[in-house]
Amino acid sequence: MPDGTLVAGCLDNVLVLDVRTRAVTATLGESKYRAITDLAVLPNGLLAASYIDSFIRLWDVGARTCVATLAGHKSDVQALAVLPGGLLASGGYDATVRLWDTASRACVGILTGHTDYITALATLPDGRLVSASNDGSVRV
């Protein structure tokens, strides 16, 4: 996180750790959420966490609260990446990559073309998004 705090996705919770003391200082989430698949720190300091329940939750780590839930994927969300300008990309088992404006909490685009679930997302130095799929393809 921007303040040097370490966060880790573990099963259905995000653990907040003090690196200096190696202690868990907070647990974000509840058992009602399902396993966490990826984490991404947004430019505004919020933490995005993807889950196998088809949702992305935005956490204010300092306040220890979930400030938004992004819904749109039809099944598990597997991967996250932050794009220049602050858009959040999410890849899911529905074989789509969704682009989110996290300020408005809206999906602003859906990328298709893969025939199986998205396994990973990455942002290239020039700002382009790369998606990898279980179908064996990589798209830029």
C-alpha positions, 0 to 999 in steps of 0.5 A, a space after each residue: 500500500 502507499 503507506 508501506 503497509 503490506 496486504 495479503 489475500 488469504 482465503 476469504 480475508 485480506 490480512 493487513 500486516 505491519 512489516 516492521 513488527 511482522 504482526 497482523 494489524 487487521 483482517 478485512 472481510 468476512 466468511 461470507 466472501 469467497 476465496 480471494 484470487 488477486 489484489 491491486 492497489 488503485 491510484 487513490 489508495 483503495 485496495 481492489 480484491 477479486 473473489 471467486 464469487 464474481 465480485 470485486 470489492 474495493 477496500 479502504 484499508 485505513 478505515 478497514 471498510 469495504 467501500 464498494 462492490 463491483 458486479 458484472 462478471 458472470 462467474 469467478 474473477 481471476 485477475 486484476 490490473 491497474 491501467 494508466 489513468 486509474 482504470 481497473 481491469 478484471 479478468 474472469 471465468 466468463 472469458 471477459 476482461 472488464 474495465 472499471 471506472 472505480 470513481 463512478 463504480 461503473 463498468 466502462 468496457 468489456 473486452 472479448 475474444 478469449 474462449 476460456 477463462 482469463 488466467 492473468 492480466 498485466 499492464 505493459 510500460 506503454 499502457 496497453 493491457 495484456 490478457 492471458 487465457 486458459 485457451 492458450 492465447 495471449 491478447 494485447 
